């Protein structure tokens, strides 16, 4: 959600940097935050980025005081295809690391609308999320609930939550609906369908909340998200 010109790797607007460079800049801040967020798109287009940052933080004695967070739009399996076993093990066991994975819709139709990708790729999100849970990563989730239509949301939302629970019974409690709003870089991209989708997300949010209330006791729904256990 930035200007397209900023996505072009134009040297006048960007720079190649190492993990060490990034940590240097972080430490140069007068009051650095306790969280470093490796953001995207999809940071795993360069899957080495996460273990590079982990090793850099470890080498500087920052691994216990800085929480490393990375985004994942569940679009590729590069983590397993291109990283060494040593890198994968580091990601799985690094203590102060969390990964948030974004489901780009609640069914194939909303997924295709939100991503402009093939509807069949909707299913791959669940396969990748399942592999990450099996790896033991501390996982969280977002879901984008904008959709061109809500005609079938009452049927689709239970199926979506079913699939989350097939990964782990309590996974829906770690998934947060994203509120999609209009801000300056995207105003020129809006059309009637996208404006409808902004309205439709509230119908989908109601369906999402209803499903969670049907499936979980009030005590679970009131629990802090970080206390929901997906791993031992």
Residue, then its C-alpha position, 0 to 999 in steps of 0.5 A: x500500500x505504497x506508491x508504485x514508484x517505491x516498489x521499483x528498487x530505484x537506486x534514487x529511492x532505495x539502497x542495498x543493505x546487509x543485516x549488519x547495516x540494518x542493525x547499525x541503523x536500528x542501534x543509531x536510533x536515540x530510543x530504539x523500539x524493542x521490536x524489529x519488523x521484517x515487513x513486505x509484501x513477502x519478506x521470504x522472497x529473500x528467505x535468508x533475511x530472517x536467519x541473517x537478522x537472527x544471527x546478527x542480533x545473536x552476535x551483538x547480544x541483542x537476541x534476548x532484548x529485541x523481539x524479531x517479527x516478520x510478515x508472511x503473505x503465505x505465497x511461497x515455500x522458499x523457506x523450505x526450498x532454499x534455506x539450509x537445514x541449519x537456517x530452518x532450525x534456527x528459525x524454528x528455535x529462535x526464542x524471541x521470534x514471531x511470524x504473522x501470516x496474512x490470509x488474503x480472503x475467506x474464500x476463493x472469490x475474495x482471495x482472487x479479488x484481493x490478490x489478483x491471483x489464481x483462485x486456486x492459490x487460496x488453498x495453498x495458504x492453509x498448506x503453508x500455514x500448516x507447515x509453519x505450525x509443524x515447524x514450531x514457529x510462534x505464529x499469528x495471523x491476519x485475515x483480509x475480509x474485503x470481498x466483491x460480494x457477501x452473498x455467500x459469506x454465511x456459508x463461506x465463513x464457517x468453512x474458512x474457520x473449519x480450515x483454520x481449526x484443521x491446522x490447530x483447534x485454537x488457531x482462529x483465536x490467533x487470527x485478527x481481521x484487518x481493517x482495510x481503510x482508504x488512505x492517500x496512496x490508494x485513492x487513485x486505485x479505487x473503483x466501484x467494486x473496491x468501494x463495495x468491498x470496503x463496505x462488505x468487510x463489515x458483513x464478513x467481520x460480523x460473520x467471523x465474530x459469530x463463528x468464534x462465539x459459536x466455537x469458543x467459550x467466553x473465557x477463550x475469547x477474552x484470553x490475550x492473544x499471546x497466551x493462546x498456545x499453538x505449540x508446547 
